[in-house]
Amino acid sequence: MYLGIDIGSASSKAVIVDGGLNIRASCVRDSGIGSDGSETVVAEALGEAGIDRGDVACTVATGYGRLTYGGADMQVAELSCHSKGVYHVMPSARTLIDIGGQDAKIIRLDDKGRIVNFAMNDKCAAGTGRFLELMARVLGVEVDGLMDIAERSMKEVSISNVCAVFAESEVISRLSAGESREDVARGAHASIARRIAGLAARVGVEPLLAMTGGVAKNRDVVAEIGKAIGCEVAVPESPQLMGALGAAIYAAERRA
């Protein structure tokens, strides 16, 4: 058995695969760096697979917190693991969008799944999961509820600021001016989409365009990104697990 663990800023993910690269167990927990999230997801994944820690032949860690996890045999960068995971489940993918809690990445792949170009937004919360958390707080909903209210929108209220802090103030002003929460939520999603489209333009988009990360579970954000880029966006099953899956595959390849 082979274990991949992806320790992000906001969540921890673990995937266990067998020698045939079949997923035997997986787990996601909303606790990332600086918490016991990594140990929790590993313990739960091992329990789901019905194995002990000693049954794992190799462990690879990825994500922001990969260097903090002492149980790994090897650390691999996020770009490589997300690409590996997506290519495994979507071998026709040529461009990948990954939106995490603190950054956003656009990766272009060749027909072997190798990275040929990429761009990252890791200096600002704009276009990230953190941006959505701020918007949800102002709108008085959970992050998961943003999609529901945005899908009831009748129009888009433009959020022009790309800085998350200033965008928060702009949203408050829009609400004070009488705009609905639904229309503001849609505007926030469109703001993320424009930011991602700008990154994508630097890399160049080639279909199939896939999206991973927790934000990929938000249908409205995915739709807005598709409109902004002008290309349909495919979302794999369990998009949050792609980095951990890629890490598990690296673990299996290391032992091959």
NUMARVEX-218203 format. One line per field, with one value per residue (C-alpha): residue number from 1; x, y, z. Coordinates in steps of 0.2 Angstrom, whole numbers, plus 5000, padded with zeros to 4 digits. Layout:
REM NUMARVEX-218203
num	c(NUM,...);
u	c(X,...);
v	c(Y,...);
w	c(Z,...);
This chain:
REM NUMARVEX-218203
num	c(1,2,3,4,5,6,7,8,9,10,11,12,13,14,15,16,17,18,19,20,21,22,23,24,25,26,27,28,29,30,31,32,33,34,35,36,37,38,39,40,41,42,43,44,45,46,47,48,49,50,51,52,53,54,55,56,57,58,59,60,61,62,63,64,65,66,67,68,69,70,71,72,73,74,75,76,77,78,79,80,81,82,83,84,85,86,87,88,89,90,91,92,93,94,95,96,97,98,99,100,101,102,103,104,105,106,107,108,109,110,111,112,113,114,115,116,117,118,119,120,121,122,123,124,125,126,127,128,129,130,131,132,133,134,135,136,137,138,139,140,141,142,143,144,145,146,147,148,149,150,151,152,153,154,155,156,157,158,159,160,161,162,163,164,165,166,167,168,169,170,171,172,173,174,175,176,177,178,179,180,181,182,183,184,185,186,187,188,189,190,191,192,193,194,195,196,197,198,199,200,201,202,203,204,205,206,207,208,209,210,211,212,213,214,215,216,217,218,219,220,221,222,223,224,225,226,227,228,229,230,231,232,233,234,235,236,237,238,239,240,241,242,243,244,245,246,247,248,249,250,251,252,253,254,255,256);
u	c(5000,5006,5001,4999,4996,4992,4994,4986,4984,4965,4963,4973,4969,4976,4974,4980,4982,4987,5001,4988,4986,4968,4961,4959,4955,4954,4950,4948,4948,4946,4962,4978,4996,4998,4985,4983,4974,4988,4988,4969,4967,4981,4973,4956,4963,4972,4956,4946,4959,4959,4978,4991,5005,5017,5008,5012,5027,5030,5023,5024,5019,5014,5006,5011,5014,5024,5040,5031,5025,5038,5031,5035,5048,5049,5041,5035,5029,5011,5012,5019,5007,4991,4997,5000,4983,4973,4982,4979,4960,4959,4973,4966,4968,4980,4977,4974,4967,4969,4962,4968,4965,4979,4985,4979,4988,4987,4997,4998,5003,5009,5002,5012,5006,5022,5022,5026,5021,5013,5008,5004,4995,5003,5006,4988,4972,4962,4956,4958,4948,4952,4944,4928,4929,4929,4915,4904,4908,4902,4886,4882,4883,4895,4907,4897,4881,4889,4885,4867,4863,4874,4863,4848,4855,4846,4861,4879,4885,4903,4916,4930,4944,4956,4963,4953,4953,4947,4935,4927,4924,4917,4905,4899,4896,4886,4875,4873,4867,4853,4861,4855,4866,4863,4869,4884,4889,4888,4899,4912,4912,4914,4929,4938,4935,4942,4958,4960,4957,4971,4983,4977,4981,4999,5000,4989,4974,4973,4958,4954,4953,4951,4949,4954,4954,4939,4933,4930,4915,4907,4897,4894,4913,4917,4903,4910,4928,4922,4914,4929,4941,4929,4932,4922,4929,4929,4929,4935,4926,4933,4943,4951,4960,4970,4986,4985,4982,4996,5007,5002,5006,5023,5025,5020,5032,5046,5045,5042);
v	c(5000,5018,5034,5051,5066,5084,5096,5113,5129,5125,5107,5090,5076,5058,5044,5026,5017,4999,4992,4994,5012,5009,5020,5010,5024,5043,5056,5075,5086,5105,5107,5111,5117,5119,5107,5088,5087,5077,5064,5063,5060,5047,5037,5038,5033,5018,5013,5014,5003,4991,4992,4997,5010,4996,4990,5006,5003,5022,5039,5055,5072,5087,5104,5119,5108,5094,5098,5098,5080,5068,5052,5055,5045,5059,5077,5082,5099,5103,5107,5090,5080,5089,5086,5068,5065,5074,5065,5049,5051,5062,5058,5070,5085,5097,5112,5112,5125,5122,5135,5132,5141,5153,5152,5148,5139,5136,5122,5116,5098,5088,5072,5062,5073,5082,5101,5112,5129,5136,5152,5155,5168,5166,5184,5189,5181,5187,5172,5160,5150,5164,5177,5166,5164,5183,5185,5172,5180,5197,5189,5179,5162,5147,5145,5130,5141,5154,5143,5141,5160,5164,5152,5162,5178,5188,5199,5201,5215,5219,5218,5228,5226,5212,5214,5203,5216,5230,5219,5215,5234,5235,5221,5229,5245,5236,5228,5245,5252,5239,5226,5208,5195,5184,5196,5201,5182,5180,5196,5188,5172,5182,5192,5176,5170,5186,5183,5165,5170,5182,5169,5157,5169,5169,5151,5147,5136,5120,5108,5098,5111,5103,5111,5104,5110,5113,5128,5116,5110,5127,5125,5143,5147,5134,5140,5158,5153,5143,5159,5170,5159,5153,5135,5121,5116,5098,5094,5076,5067,5072,5087,5090,5074,5076,5082,5068,5055,5062,5060,5042,5038,5045,5034,5019,5024,5027,5009,5001);
w	c(5000,4996,5005,4999,5011,5005,5019,5014,5023,5027,5025,5025,5013,5012,4999,5000,4984,4980,4968,4954,4958,4964,4978,4993,5005,5006,5019,5019,5035,5037,5047,5039,5044,5062,5068,5070,5053,5045,5059,5059,5040,5040,5054,5046,5029,5037,5046,5030,5021,5035,5037,5049,5047,5045,5029,5020,5009,5005,5010,5000,5007,4997,5000,5010,5026,5017,5026,5043,5042,5050,5043,5025,5015,5002,4999,4982,4976,4974,4956,4952,4963,4957,4939,4943,4951,4938,4923,4932,4932,4917,4905,4891,4903,4896,4907,4926,4938,4956,4969,4986,5003,5000,4981,4964,4951,4932,4925,4907,4903,4888,4882,4895,4909,4911,4916,4902,4909,4925,4934,4952,4962,4979,4985,4987,4993,4978,4967,4982,4994,5007,4996,4996,5015,5017,5005,5015,5031,5025,5017,5033,5025,5026,5012,5005,5005,4993,4978,4983,4985,4969,4959,4963,4957,4944,4939,4943,4954,4949,4962,4954,4968,4965,4983,4995,5009,4998,4990,5007,5009,4992,4996,5012,5002,4989,5002,5010,4993,4993,4982,4986,4994,4979,4966,4976,4979,4960,4958,4970,4960,4944,4952,4955,4938,4930,4941,4936,4917,4919,4925,4912,4898,4904,4903,4888,4889,4880,4882,4891,4905,4922,4940,4957,4975,4987,4976,4962,4972,4969,4953,4951,4952,4940,4928,4929,4926,4911,4904,4908,4899,4885,4888,4897,4914,4919,4937,4943,4956,4973,4967,4984,4983,4967,4976,4989,4975,4965,4980,4983,4965,4967,4982,4972,4958,4970,4976,4959);
